[in-house]
Amino acid sequence: MDYGFSVIGLAFNGMLQATMGLPVEFFFMLSIVSVVTAFVAQNTLSRRSDTRGNRIPYIMTARAMQIGSTLLIAFIHEPWIFILTVIMNGFVSAESTANVIVYELIDEKQKELGPDIAAKFNKSREFAKYRLFGSIGWAWTAPFGGMAIKALNGTNGNLYLGYTVMYCISAAGMAVTAAFLYYILRGRNGRPAFWESPGGTSACTSSPRFYLSTAFLMLVSTSFLYAISHAIQASPFPRYLKEGLGAGEDYYGLLMFLWATAEVPLFFLSSHLVKKRGWRLLILLSLVFNEAKLIAFSFSTTPVMLWLVAAVHVLNPFGISFPARTYAITNEIATDRKALGLTLHDSFSSLGTFIGSITGMVIAAWLGTVANTMAGYQFFFTISMLITASAICVFLGFEAVGRSKRKSKPALA
């Protein structure tokens, strides 16, 4: 329900901005504002969330911000409204808070099992079950939302009627699900037992300086570079589709359908491989997926190639890496500081997005009018390809060092 209703009010903003004719530079500027807001606010709030234990105020605040920003965009179609709403949505990390809640609930479930069953309990698979429903909600709402927006736009001379109507529906749906979520989390008899002890009740404890561990450095460095690459590629992408390839909101909805539908098998594949091969393999695969997508975009320069853009959207880096990454942080690296571990990681990703967005703005200014043409879009994709390739090299370097350390341990003993 949450992902199904929020997809319209979140995912179509780029197409709305392209419809308004906003330049590529504005897309990059919004990313910068979002990152700065998140970097300042989210780490502080995550520390308080870990200390106090009660996650409800934080996730409810995030939901309220999402609803309010969606309503503002529905009725005000001016550039400044996007600046205000990215600040609102960047104030609290709804995604990280929800993930922490789910993993804490999974911890409680494991404690109720017998020792033999608990030892074989796959937390990453349990998390994938939760995220599966988010993918379904996103996948099956996005195409219909896109078709409705395109069909309604221009009715009675109102070029934005489709956005206004569908964004109002999105906000109303999010309000209902927020109330339902509060009821679930609060429970009929007060707070769940696992919130009585701040930071969770996991028997495992993480190092106070977990952020200096090789595993965490591997995660944040590759995520940092990936975020730079993604920022340079993603900001021009809506204009690339609309102006470069002539695609509309219905096609954009189809892309999100393919993207989210692919998450379902990838989540379960990821959770299976985490147990069999470890989480590092999934991080590498996500980088390879992204590189393959960028190569496909570089070949797609005419509307006849829209099929290729759609085909590579099943290569979902998020679907293959997200369960593994959250499992690694919450169950191996920062077991008793889950929210801080996740938001610290997200902060480095945000820093990458910040740098990528500034880089994109500089490139756009250097290209001038070419930035809003197919040649400009292809230039952005090429830069992104090079940065993703460097992220793969960094990952392989960390893995080589890690293997060397693991081999040397028995000799030292």
Secondary structure per residue as TSV (DSSP state, phi and psi in degrees):
chain	resnum	aa	ss	phi	psi
A	1	M	-	360.0	-45.3
A	2	D	H	-62.1	-53.1
A	3	Y	H	-68.6	-35.4
A	4	G	H	-61.9	-42.1
A	5	F	H	-80.7	-34.2
A	6	S	H	-77.1	-19.2
A	7	V	H	-58.0	-39.3
A	8	I	H	-69.4	-44.5
A	9	G	H	-76.7	-6.5
A	10	L	H	-118.8	-47.4
A	11	A	H	-80.1	-22.5
A	12	F	T	-92.7	3.5
A	13	N	H	-60.3	-39.3
A	14	G	H	-62.6	-40.3
A	15	M	H	-68.0	-36.4
A	16	L	H	-63.7	-43.2
A	17	Q	H	-64.0	-37.2
A	18	A	H	-67.5	-38.5
A	19	T	H	-62.4	-35.8
A	20	M	T	-74.7	-7.4
A	21	G	T	79.2	20.1
A	22	L	-	-70.2	139.5
A	23	P	-	-74.8	167.7
A	24	V	H	-58.3	-37.4
A	25	E	H	-57.5	-35.9
A	26	F	H	-66.5	-38.1
A	27	F	H	-61.0	-44.5
A	28	F	H	-65.6	-39.6
A	29	M	H	-62.8	-38.6
A	30	L	H	-62.9	-39.2
A	31	S	H	-61.7	-40.1
A	32	I	H	-63.6	-46.3
A	33	V	H	-61.2	-42.5
A	34	S	H	-61.8	-43.7
A	35	V	H	-65.6	-45.7
A	36	V	H	-60.7	-43.0
A	37	T	H	-61.0	-48.2
A	38	A	H	-63.9	-41.9
A	39	F	H	-63.3	-39.1
A	40	V	H	-74.8	-44.6
A	41	A	H	-89.7	-42.7
A	42	Q	H	-70.3	-39.0
A	43	N	H	-65.2	-39.1
A	44	T	H	-63.0	-46.0
A	45	L	H	-68.0	-33.6
A	46	S	H	-67.1	-38.2
A	47	R	H	-59.9	-44.0
A	48	R	H	-65.9	-37.1
A	49	S	H	-63.0	-43.5
A	50	D	H	-65.5	-38.5
A	51	T	H	-71.1	-44.0
A	52	R	H	-83.8	-24.1
A	53	G	-	84.4	-33.8
A	54	N	-	-82.0	113.7
A	55	R	-	-87.7	-13.3
A	56	I	H	-57.5	-48.8
A	57	P	H	-59.1	-34.2
A	58	Y	H	-73.2	-45.1
A	59	I	H	-72.4	-32.0
A	60	M	H	-69.4	-37.1
A	61	T	H	-62.3	-43.6
A	62	A	H	-60.9	-42.9
A	63	R	H	-64.2	-40.9
A	64	A	H	-62.4	-40.6
A	65	M	H	-63.8	-41.5
A	66	Q	H	-62.6	-44.2
A	67	I	H	-64.2	-47.3
A	68	G	H	-62.0	-43.4
A	69	S	H	-66.4	-36.3
A	70	T	H	-64.6	-41.3
A	71	L	H	-66.3	-38.2
A	72	L	H	-62.5	-45.2
A	73	I	H	-67.0	-30.6
A	74	A	H	-61.6	-34.6
A	75	F	H	-112.4	-16.0
A	76	I	-	-119.1	110.9
A	77	H	-	-108.1	66.2
A	78	E	S	-127.3	149.6
A	79	P	H	-55.2	-39.0
A	80	W	H	-65.0	-24.9
A	81	I	H	-66.5	-30.5
A	82	F	H	-70.0	-33.4
A	83	I	H	-64.4	-46.2
A	84	L	H	-61.9	-43.7
A	85	T	H	-73.9	-30.9
A	86	V	H	-69.2	-29.8
A	87	I	H	-66.9	-43.8
A	88	M	H	-61.0	-45.5
A	89	N	H	-75.5	-20.0
A	90	G	H	-88.3	-4.8
A	91	F	S	-66.9	-45.7
A	92	V	S	-128.1	138.9
A	93	S	-	-85.7	99.0
A	94	A	H	-66.0	-37.4
A	95	E	H	-64.8	-50.3
A	96	S	H	-63.1	-41.8
A	97	T	H	-63.4	-43.6
A	98	A	H	-63.2	-41.1
A	99	N	H	-63.7	-40.2
A	100	V	H	-63.1	-44.4
A	101	I	H	-58.1	-45.1
A	102	V	H	-63.4	-44.9
A	103	Y	H	-67.1	-32.7
A	104	E	H	-67.4	-38.7
A	105	L	H	-65.0	-38.0
A	106	I	H	-64.7	-39.6
A	107	D	H	-58.6	-42.7
A	108	E	H	-64.4	-39.5
A	109	K	H	-62.7	-41.4
A	110	Q	H	-62.5	-35.8
A	111	K	H	-67.9	-22.6
A	112	E	T	-83.1	-8.3
A	113	L	S	-89.2	161.2
A	114	G	-	-69.6	160.7
A	115	P	H	-55.8	-43.0
A	116	D	H	-66.8	-43.3
A	117	I	H	-70.3	-39.4
A	118	A	H	-62.4	-34.4
A	119	A	H	-66.1	-28.7
A	120	K	T	-96.9	1.7
A	121	F	-	-67.2	124.0
A	122	N	-	-97.6	97.1
A	123	K	H	-64.4	-36.8
A	124	S	H	-63.6	-37.7
A	125	R	H	-66.3	-38.5
A	126	E	H	-63.3	-40.6
A	127	F	H	-64.9	-38.4
A	128	A	H	-61.1	-34.4
A	129	K	H	-62.3	-41.4
A	130	Y	H	-64.0	-50.7
A	131	R	H	-69.3	-23.3
A	132	L	H	-54.0	-43.8
A	133	F	H	-70.7	-30.6
A	134	G	H	-64.7	-41.5
A	135	S	H	-63.2	-41.9
A	136	I	H	-63.7	-45.0
A	137	G	H	-60.4	-43.4
A	138	W	H	-65.8	-46.1
A	139	A	H	-65.1	-41.3
A	140	W	H	-90.1	-10.5
A	141	T	H	-93.9	-36.9
A	142	A	H	-56.4	-48.9
A	143	P	H	-62.5	-42.2
A	144	F	H	-68.5	-37.1
A	145	G	H	-62.1	-44.2
A	146	G	H	-63.6	-42.6
A	147	M	H	-65.1	-39.5
A	148	A	H	-65.8	-42.2
A	149	I	H	-61.3	-47.1
A	150	K	H	-64.3	-39.5
A	151	A	H	-67.3	-37.0
A	152	L	H	-83.1	-28.4
A	153	N	T	-59.4	133.9
A	154	G	T	90.9	-9.6
A	155	T	G	-65.1	131.4
A	156	N	G	57.1	28.1
A	157	G	G	79.9	2.2
A	158	N	-	-92.5	108.0
A	159	L	T	-69.9	-15.7
A	160	Y	T	-117.8	14.4
A	161	L	H	-58.8	-40.6
A	162	G	H	-60.3	-41.7
A	163	Y	H	-66.1	-42.7
A	164	T	H	-61.1	-49.3
A	165	V	H	-64.0	-49.0
A	166	M	H	-71.8	-31.8
A	167	Y	H	-69.9	-34.6
A	168	C	H	-65.3	-41.9
A	169	I	H	-62.3	-41.3
A	170	S	H	-60.5	-46.4
A	171	A	H	-64.2	-42.4
A	172	A	H	-63.4	-43.2
A	173	G	H	-63.6	-41.3
A	174	M	H	-65.0	-34.6
A	175	A	H	-65.1	-42.6
A	176	V	H	-63.7	-46.1
A	177	T	H	-68.1	-31.2
A	178	A	H	-64.7	-41.6
A	179	A	H	-64.7	-40.4
A	180	F	H	-64.9	-41.7
A	181	L	H	-62.2	-42.0
A	182	Y	H	-61.1	-41.8
A	183	Y	H	-62.3	-42.2
A	184	I	H	-64.4	-46.7
A	185	L	H	-72.2	-38.3
A	186	R	H	-72.7	-38.9
A	187	G	-	78.2	162.0
A	188	R	T	-73.2	-23.5
A	189	N	T	-114.6	28.6
A	190	G	S	98.9	-162.5
A	191	R	S	-69.8	148.4
A	192	P	-	-61.1	154.4
A	193	A	G	-62.5	-31.6
A	194	F	G	-71.1	-9.6
A	195	W	G	-90.2	-1.1
A	196	E	S	-72.5	-24.9
A	197	S	S	-109.9	116.6
A	198	P	T	-56.7	139.7
A	199	G	T	79.9	7.7
A	200	G	-	92.0	177.6
A	201	T	-	-125.5	28.1
A	202	S	-	-63.6	138.7
A	203	A	S	-72.0	-24.5
A	204	C	-	-85.1	142.0
A	205	T	-	-121.1	147.0
A	206	S	-	-100.1	161.3
A	207	S	-	-64.8	140.8
A	208	P	T	-57.6	-24.2
A	209	R	T	-112.4	44.7
A	210	F	G	-58.4	-25.9
A	211	Y	G	-70.9	-7.9
A	212	L	G	-100.0	-0.6
A	213	S	S	-69.0	153.4
A	214	T	H	-60.3	-39.9
A	215	A	H	-62.7	-44.4
A	216	F	H	-69.2	-38.8
A	217	L	H	-63.4	-36.4
A	218	M	H	-62.2	-45.9
A	219	L	H	-62.0	-50.2
A	220	V	H	-71.1	-33.4
A	221	S	H	-69.3	-44.8
A	222	T	H	-68.4	-39.0
A	223	S	H	-65.7	-36.4
A	224	F	H	-60.8	-48.7
A	225	L	H	-69.1	-39.5
A	226	Y	H	-61.2	-40.2
A	227	A	H	-64.9	-37.6
A	228	I	H	-61.2	-48.5
A	229	S	H	-59.8	-44.3
A	230	H	H	-67.2	-38.0
A	231	A	H	-63.4	-41.8
A	232	I	H	-67.6	-33.2
A	233	Q	H	-84.5	-41.3
A	234	A	H	-75.3	-35.5
A	235	S	T	-62.1	-43.8
A	236	P	T	-79.7	-8.6
A	237	F	H	-59.3	-44.8
A	238	P	H	-59.3	-40.5
A	239	R	H	-69.3	-35.9
A	240	Y	I	-58.3	-42.9
A	241	L	I	-70.3	-48.4
A	242	K	I	-76.5	-48.1
A	243	E	I	-90.5	-37.5
A	244	G	I	-80.3	-42.8
A	245	L	S	-109.4	-3.7
A	246	G	-	71.7	24.9
A	247	A	-	-85.9	153.0
A	248	G	-	-111.9	-171.7
A	249	E	H	-63.5	-31.2
A	250	D	H	-65.8	-40.0
A	251	Y	H	-68.0	-38.8
A	252	Y	H	-62.8	-38.6
A	253	G	H	-63.7	-37.3
A	254	L	H	-62.6	-41.8
A	255	L	H	-59.9	-42.7
A	256	M	H	-67.6	-33.2
A	257	F	H	-61.6	-47.8
A	258	L	H	-64.7	-42.7
A	259	W	H	-59.9	-51.2
A	260	A	H	-73.4	-36.5
A	261	T	H	-62.6	-38.5
A	262	A	H	-64.6	-24.6
A	263	E	H	-61.8	-32.2
A	264	V	H	-59.9	-58.1
A	265	P	H	-67.8	-32.6
A	266	L	H	-67.9	-36.7
A	267	F	H	-60.1	-45.7
A	268	F	H	-73.2	-35.1
A	269	L	H	-62.0	-42.9
A	270	S	H	-61.9	-47.4
A	271	S	H	-65.0	-32.0
A	272	H	H	-69.8	-45.1
A	273	L	H	-70.6	-26.9
A	274	V	H	-58.0	-42.2
A	275	K	H	-73.4	-37.9
A	276	K	H	-85.1	-42.5
A	277	R	H	-122.0	-6.9
A	278	G	-	91.3	162.1
A	279	W	H	-76.9	-20.9
A	280	R	H	-63.2	-39.0
A	281	L	H	-58.2	-38.2
A	282	L	H	-68.9	-34.6
A	283	I	H	-65.0	-42.1
A	284	L	H	-63.4	-44.0
A	285	L	H	-60.6	-38.1
A	286	S	H	-63.3	-37.8
A	287	L	H	-68.2	-39.4
A	288	V	H	-63.9	-41.5
A	289	F	H	-57.7	-46.5
A	290	N	H	-63.8	-40.1
A	291	E	H	-63.1	-41.5
A	292	A	H	-62.4	-40.0
A	293	K	H	-63.3	-44.3
A	294	L	H	-64.6	-37.4
A	295	I	H	-62.8	-42.1
A	296	A	H	-63.3	-41.5
A	297	F	H	-61.7	-35.4
A	298	S	H	-68.0	-23.8
A	299	F	H	-89.1	-15.4
A	300	S	-	-95.7	94.0
A	301	T	-	-118.7	-2.7
A	302	T	S	-133.2	157.1
A	303	P	G	-55.0	-27.4
A	304	V	G	-65.6	-18.2
A	305	M	G	-94.0	9.7
A	306	L	H	-59.4	-28.1
A	307	W	H	-63.8	-35.0
A	308	L	H	-70.2	-40.2
A	309	V	H	-59.4	-41.5
A	310	A	H	-68.1	-40.4
A	311	A	H	-62.3	-42.2
A	312	V	G	-76.5	-7.1
A	313	H	G	-72.6	-9.7
A	314	V	G	-77.2	-15.5
A	315	L	-	-83.0	82.5
A	316	N	-	-95.6	103.2
A	317	P	H	-59.5	-36.7
A	318	F	H	-62.8	-44.2
A	319	G	H	-62.8	-35.3
A	320	I	H	-85.0	-26.5
A	321	S	H	-102.5	-29.0
A	322	F	H	-62.1	-49.0
A	323	P	H	-60.6	-39.4
A	324	A	H	-67.5	-42.3
A	325	R	H	-66.7	-46.6
A	326	T	H	-66.9	-36.1
A	327	Y	H	-63.0	-45.7
A	328	A	H	-59.5	-43.8
A	329	I	I	-71.9	-46.0
A	330	T	I	-82.8	-17.7
A	331	N	I	-121.8	-12.0
A	332	E	I	-126.0	-40.2
A	333	I	I	-94.7	-46.5
A	334	A	S	-132.0	62.8
A	335	T	T	-61.9	-36.4
A	336	D	T	-108.5	12.1
A	337	R	-	-137.4	52.6
A	338	K	H	-59.9	-52.4
A	339	A	H	-62.8	-41.4
A	340	L	H	-66.1	-41.7
A	341	G	H	-60.8	-44.2
A	342	L	H	-66.7	-44.8
A	343	T	H	-74.4	-29.3
A	344	L	H	-63.6	-44.9
A	345	H	H	-59.3	-46.2
A	346	D	H	-63.9	-30.3
A	347	S	H	-67.0	-40.4
A	348	F	H	-67.0	-36.6
A	349	S	H	-63.6	-40.6
A	350	S	H	-64.7	-37.8
A	351	L	H	-62.5	-40.4
A	352	G	H	-62.1	-41.8
A	353	T	H	-62.2	-39.6
A	354	F	H	-60.3	-50.2
A	355	I	H	-65.7	-41.0
A	356	G	H	-62.7	-38.3
A	357	S	H	-69.6	-41.2
A	358	I	H	-63.3	-42.6
A	359	T	H	-59.6	-42.6
A	360	G	H	-61.9	-41.0
A	361	M	H	-64.3	-41.1
A	362	V	H	-63.7	-44.5
A	363	I	H	-62.5	-43.0
A	364	A	H	-62.4	-40.8
A	365	A	H	-66.0	-37.7
A	366	W	H	-68.0	-38.3
A	367	L	H	-75.0	-27.1
A	368	G	G	68.7	-133.9
A	369	T	G	-65.7	-21.2
A	370	V	G	-65.0	-25.8
A	371	A	G	-59.0	-28.5
A	372	N	G	-101.0	28.7
A	373	T	S	-125.1	172.3
A	374	M	H	-60.9	-38.2
A	375	A	H	-60.8	-39.5
A	376	G	H	-66.6	-44.3
A	377	Y	H	-59.4	-42.2
A	378	Q	H	-65.6	-33.3
A	379	F	H	-64.7	-43.4
A	380	F	H	-60.0	-43.6
A	381	F	H	-63.7	-37.8
A	382	T	H	-65.3	-44.3
A	383	I	H	-60.0	-42.9
A	384	S	H	-61.9	-39.9
A	385	M	H	-59.7	-44.4
A	386	L	H	-64.2	-39.3
A	387	I	H	-70.8	-39.4
A	388	T	H	-62.9	-39.8
A	389	A	H	-61.0	-39.0
A	390	S	H	-67.4	-34.2
A	391	A	H	-64.2	-38.8
A	392	I	H	-63.1	-42.2
A	393	C	H	-63.5	-41.8
A	394	V	H	-62.7	-43.5
A	395	F	H	-58.9	-47.5
A	396	L	H	-62.8	-35.4
A	397	G	H	-64.1	-46.3
A	398	F	H	-61.8	-39.8
A	399	E	H	-65.5	-37.9
A	400	A	H	-64.3	-42.8
A	401	V	H	-64.7	-42.6
A	402	G	H	-62.5	-42.2
A	403	R	H	-65.8	-37.9
A	404	S	H	-62.8	-40.9
A	405	K	H	-66.7	-40.1
A	406	R	H	-66.2	-35.3
A	407	K	H	-71.6	-30.6
A	408	S	H	-80.0	-17.7
A	409	K	H	-60.9	-47.2
A	410	P	H	-60.6	-37.9
A	411	A	H	-65.7	-38.9
A	412	L	H	-67.3	-34.4
A	413	A	-	-67.3	360.0
